[in-house]
Each structure stands twice: as structure tokens, then as C-alpha cells.
Amino acid sequence: DFLGWNSNAVNNFPLEIRHDGAFPIQFWTSGSFRGLINERVMYPSLNTFPNIPADGFTLITPDMGFLNQPPRGPFSRLHLAEGGEDGNAEQFGYRPWQRNGVTFTGNTDQGYIGQKFREGGEGETDMVIQWSDNPGVDKADRLRFIFTSAYDYGATTGMNSEEGLEGMRLWPTWENRINVGIGDFYLYGGDPTERLHVRDGRVRIQELPDNPAADNLTRFMVVDDTPGAEYGVVKWRTLPVIPPPAPSCEWTLLNNGVSGPAIPHHVYSAVGVSDACPDASDAVGIGVNLSSTAPTAKLTVATTTFATGASISATTAAGNTVGLAVAATGGGASVRGVQAITNGTSTNGVAHAGDFISFDASNYAIGAYGAAYAGNFNAGFRGVSFSNGMSNFGVLGESRSNGLINVGVYASQGTGSFASPVAGNYGLFATTHNPSTGWAGWFQGDVMINGNGFLTGMIPILSDASLKTNVQAITDASQLLVQLQPKTYDFLVAEHPEIALSLEPQIGFIAQEVEQVLPQLVKQVTIPATLDSTGAELTASEDIKALNYIGIIPLLVAGYQEQQATIAQMQAQLDQCCAANPGMAPGGDGSLKSAPAKEDVQEQRLVIHPNPFTDHTTLSYYVPQAG
């Protein structure tokens, strides 16, 4: 049977309803198949399940390609299928309970939204969102919940982007496990790595349980804060049982021998997780009750009365005497043996980050003071770093004040009885144990040098003959100097802010050009990376070339000597020539002198023949004297 209506005079049928015996009702538009409604029919097999009732199942698809594949009909009450015959009739995910709902097939995948009738009686029904993937170990297809709003061409992520804002996704990582992810995993990349993975934001439990406290339980939940793949993963650990502290080794609040209530001296027992001596895991508080206040350090000292929080002194007649020894070990980004910080000012307007004081009679120094008066090698203040970290400082001094004079590290070589009259005296002495790769001093900025007498304002360089071997004279200085190419230039200050380059126009050489002529004067230098207090890199390290400008001075001297030797040789040749030919001798104004002629140069000395001229003429002449 055929039913239809005409939209215009050229028989273009926008909708046709046909019946040809095989399929009861078909829908066509513009001459192309669009869908059908099943008659009473049963499929012999669907995804290996036999005898599947399909009465009245409806198919919507762009063309007839879907019907050319088994079971040659829709899978559920409504079936939306892609066109063609490639991947639009996927059966792997089908189950017989997918009847009263909507089936989707295409791109070699299948999904279903609808009811799932449970066996056992009426009213036992689940609503289902089902999706499937091709058979195999890797499960790449996910169920995603995406929110969209008005489209913004410039947005790459979020609700206004073409992708949209992802709120949640379910990812089958294995045949028996699905991970649930909360958040926009498309924005960050990757999939949920745990059964429940909150990509960003916080988790809240609005109503906490009001059950009685479970005092007998010994496990509690923790979050892994170790950097790496396990960061943020919820885990559990055993809650240790802490017995009452042993009174024989814990500190107690003393009453100073007075009967009655204890006098509050505020020296409290150590608190923590250990119950034996020594209390390696406990914290000690002086002036603060650590049982009610969270400790901030192994030893916490608080005072509101004294000007000094803690004072330590040591006196002994033998062995090593140490007033205060502090050692810090650990794997943190910043490990400090001693740290002193202040944000206040004293009564005279001066604030000290730390005062290290050593008394000798009535004299003392503030800031950092160390004195040593005996031994073969005396160090008033010594800072040593034995770490293999990224930045290690034996002594680190900084001045961040806005005062008239700001000094990060101040060093002075004293006078009087403490100054050695024979050995070297140094205000500041620095050395390196790696001369080939290290530097005894590195200055990021300008350096001013002032002195008295010899080498005023200069840097002496060791040049004693006893330190040298294979000494050779320079014989080709002029040839080397003519190959050098002096330049004027400006430094790239903005591109290298960590090097403290000069803003002024410069005159000098390009190290790479000098290296082609004098490679021994050019050295590869690594500008170290700069780090913040946590060890994070602020600027990366950089390999550049440095030039020994002082090494060019011997070449200039040797070139000057070669030039002087050449001038002396030419002068001797000129004197010899002028002695033989006086007319060649220079006059007072630099011109040649006139020499008297030995003969009369006015007599006829020019012969022209024939005369007058013809085509071929000969001129004969004679010069009687050089001149």
C-alpha cells in the first residue's frame, strides 16, 4: 500500500508512508528512507541472545544501511542509529532488558536510556543509563555529564566553549571497576585514577554522624601529601594507643617546694606520641601550655616579661666548650640550623634579626660576632653547608632595610694586639675547593675596590716566576691583534635581570669572536639558577662565555714592542739612504732637501728627432744627478 501527499508540482514527496509486506510501515522523505515501525516480529538472535520480541519497535536513521545488518531492525521501543553500514548496528552492549527505552548506535558503540524491569514481580523497576565499548582490555569510552551555555569563539574550556563544562565522568578502567570523577577532567587532562576522584574543589559532609564516640577503634583516615602519583589519595593508618605518661621522665608543673596549690611557673610536661624516655617525638613548652596550644617547634619558649626569650651559656675548664650548638637535618626544601626573624624595633630605633654576642671584658658585637684567640687556624665565625641540595649557603646575609647604610655581610680586619705582624691579615677571606669549576667570589653587580699605597683601586694577580713553567716569548702579537674586532654594544638587561648587567653603552669584544683567535682567554661560565626559600626555581641556569680582558694586555705590550722594532729598523734604513743621497734627506718641514748639481743641468740634454714631429718620434734625455 502507498500513502503520501505532494508538496509541489514536481512530485517531491516530503513524507511517504509505505507498506510492502516485509516492513509494515516505513517513513521516507525526499525519496530517502528515514525510519520504520515494526510489525509483530521476533528476532532469531541479538548479541547471541535468542528469540528477542521486537513488536512495534521504532527505528530512526538517515538511510537504509542499518537494515542491511542483523537483526535488520531496531533494538528497543525507540532506536536512533547512524547512517551507512559501518559501525551503526553495534550489538556488543545489548542486553534483553533493553526494551522500554531509547537505544543509540553509531561510531561502533552502543548505549541505552530507559527502564530495566527486574525479575521478581511488578513494580521492581530501575532507571538505567547504559553505555558500551568494543570488546577488549582497554575501556576508552566514558559516560560524561557536560553543561553548556552561550557559545564564545574565544573560550577553549568551560560552559561557553565548544567542548562545554564537564561536571562528572565515569570511566571503566577494568572489567569489574568503574572510576567516578568529579570535576572538569577535560580541562586538566586525564581520567579519574581512583574509584572516587575529586579533581578540584572541596568535599563537604553537611551532617556529621552523631553516633557515640568509637573509642575502641584504632584506624583513622588520612590524606597522602607526598608529591607524586599518590598525592591527595585518602588512606588509613593505625591510631596508636597512648598510655598515661610515666611520671619518672616527664616534666611537671612545679610548686617550688611550697605546700598547697602549685605555683604557675609555666614549665609544662612534654606532649606528643611517645611514652618513654627520651621523648624524641614530644614537644616541650616553656611559658606556654602545649597541651592546649599547638606546638610550633620541638622547644617553644614564650615570654611577655623578659627582653630575652632564652639565654644559653657554657663554662668548662677542659674539652670543647660550646655555648649553643644547633644541627638541622631533613629532606625539606629549606633546612636551617638557626633562624632569627624580627618585625619590631628597639627603644633606640634599631631592630636585629638575630644577636649573637660574645663577651670579652666589656666589649660585645651585635649582628653576628665570633672571636677565636688560639690555635693555628682561627675562625671568628664559621658557617658550613654539607648538603647536596640545589642551593647551599655556609653563611647567608641579607639587608632589606631602607637605612642610610645597608650591608648584607660586613667584614673587618682588626688592629692592635689581635693583628698578626707577620702573617696575612684579612677582612674577608674566601676560597674554593673546585678551582676548575668553582669561584672564590661571585658578584652580581658593580664592585668598588679602594686601598692604601700599592695597588690602590686594583686587583693584584699572582705572577711570580716560581709559579710558572714553559715560559715562552710572544712573537706574533701584531698578527693576533689585527684579528681582534673591538665593538660597541649594549647589554640585554631586561632579558637577563638576574645577572645585574650594566645599563650604560659598552666598548669591548665578543667572546665568541675572540675565542677564534685566542681560545685560552675565553671560558665557559654557568650562571646559577635562582631559587626561592622553598627551593622552587625562579630563573633557570644559563651557560655563557666570559672573556679574560687582562690577558689581552701582554699582547698589547708585545705588539707595541714589535711596532717599535719595525720603526727602528725603518729609521736605520732611512738614515743609510739619506747619507748616500743627500737630496733624499728630509728637511725641517718634512720635504726633501735640494742638492746642488755636479754639472750645469741647463745645457742641452734633450734630443728630439726628427723635428718637427712625424708619425714616429724619439726623445732622448739625460739626468746628470739624482735629485
Long-range contacts (C-beta under 8 A, 24 or more apart in sequence): 32-62, 32-63, 33-61, 33-63, 33-64, 33-67, 34-60, 34-61, 34-62, 35-59, 35-60, 35-61, 36-67, 36-73, 36-74, 38-73, 38-74, 41-73, 43-71, 43-73, 44-71, 45-70, 45-71, 46-70, 46-71, 46-75, 46-91, 46-94, 46-96, 47-91, 47-92, 47-93, 47-94, 47-95, 49-94, 49-95, 49-96, 52-96, 61-88, 66-105, 74-103, 75-103, 75-105, 75-112, 76-100, 76-101, 76-102, 76-103, 76-112, 76-114, 77-101, 77-102, 77-114, 78-102, 78-103, 79-103, 79-105, 80-104, 80-105, 81-105, 81-106, 82-106, 82-107, 90-132, 90-134, 92-132, 92-133, 92-134, 92-135, 93-130, 93-131, 93-132, 93-133, 95-130, 98-130, 101-128, 108-134, 109-133, 109-134, 109-141, 133-172, 139-171, 139-172, 139-173, 139-174, 141-172, 142-169, 142-170, 142-171, 142-172, 142-191, 143-169, 143-170, 144-168, 144-169, 144-170, 145-169, 157-184, 157-186, 157-187, 158-184, 158-187, 193-229, 194-233, 240-273, 242-273, 242-275, 243-275, 244-275, 245-269, 245-275, 246-275, 246-276, 246-277, 248-277, 249-276, 249-277, 249-278, 249-279, 250-279, 251-284, 271-295, 333-533, 333-534, 333-535, 333-536, 334-533, 334-534, 334-535, 335-387, 335-389, 367-410, 368-397, 373-418, 389-535, 390-529, 390-531, 390-535, 390-537, 391-531, 391-535, 444-498, 444-499, 444-500, 445-500, 446-500, 446-502, 461-550, 473-558, 474-554, 474-555, 474-558, 475-558, 477-554, 477-555, 477-556, 477-557, 477-558, 477-559, 477-561, 477-562, 478-559, 478-562, 478-563, 480-517, 480-518, 480-555, 480-559, 481-555, 481-556, 481-559, 483-516, 483-517, 484-509, 484-513, 484-514, 484-517, 484-552, 485-509, 485-510, 485-513, 496-527, 496-542, 497-539, 498-527, 498-530, 498-538, 498-539, 499-527, 508-547, 508-549, 509-547, 509-549, 511-545, 511-546, 511-547, 512-545, 514-547, 515-545, 518-551, 518-552, 518-555, 520-551, 521-547, 521-548, 521-551, 521-552, 522-546, 522-547, 522-548, 523-548, 581-626, 583-626, 583-627, 584-626, 594-627, 595-625, 595-626, 595-627, 597-624, 597-625, 597-627, 598-624, 598-625, 599-624, 599-625, 601-625
